[in-house]
Amino acid sequence: MVTKNNKKSATPRCHNWGLIVYSESAPENWRDILKEEGVPFAYILHDKDTKIDENGEVVLKKPHYHIILKYRNQKSYQQMMVLTGRLRAPNPMRIESLVGYARDFLHLDEESKYQFKYRISEVHVFRGFDFQDLVKPNKTELHDILRDIRSIIRNEGITEIKVLYDYLDEINHDYSRVLDSKCYPIDRYISSSRHKPKSNPKDVTPQLKEEIPTSSNMIPNACSLKKSRQIEESKAFALSQLTEEDYFDLYEVPYFNYSC
């Protein structure tokens, strides 16, 4: 009984399985064999993978397909061995993390310069397998992509969101997909760039400071008050020395001599 339990635990059942199929050994109808499983699946051809051979040279690996199958009911290792036998493929692999395995499809986390980065457009999906959701960018990757998009907007002089969509649809589907989810902030960035002020606020500040009186200019000191009183007294004395006719001539007022 104990042996039976140990044997059972040694081969746990699983919903998600990974396969590798080599182009040179797979039957011609290997895709049809996968479709017969009746479950969502995805595959990608790796024909640009490299390795270091015994002579220290970089050489291409044999072309092969990576496959993910998602079963509604758990499958045992023995059941999956039947499938790999029909595909003439190596032993199946239990997938502990769908996200991690999907990222391996594209070598997203490979830091080696010898590993080719595959594109999501190279992945083939069947029966509703949502591969794009598995490889959506994390927070760090999303931040970097948004920075790149803003750089494209500045460098290309893009002033309309439609132009940006058309541009990204042509050059990078991954960026276009990010734009779908972050359209509003990017559109706001484009709008603010389109309507940015023509002058720099720093150029306006000195002029404003000159026009606005400071507190020291608004409050007269004792010396300025004394000087102002002296000027007013001088004006009053000068006016007192004028005749009536001189006064009207000074201020250009018509003079009428009522003594006649």
Buried (B, 14 or more C-beta within 10 A) or exposed (E): EEEEEEEEEEEEBBBBBBBBBBEEEBEEEBBEBBEEBEBBBBBBBBBEBBEEEEEEEEEEEEEBBBBBBBBEEEBEBEEBEEBBEBBEBEEBBBBEEBEEBBBBBBBBEBEEEEBBEBEBEEBBBBBEBEBBEBBBBEEEBBEEBBEEBBEBBEEEEBEEBEBBBEBBEEEBBBBBBBBEEBEEEBBEBBEEBEEEEEEEEEEEEEEEEEEEEEEEEEEEEEEEEEEEEEEEEEEEEEEEEEEEEEEBEEEEEEEEEEEE
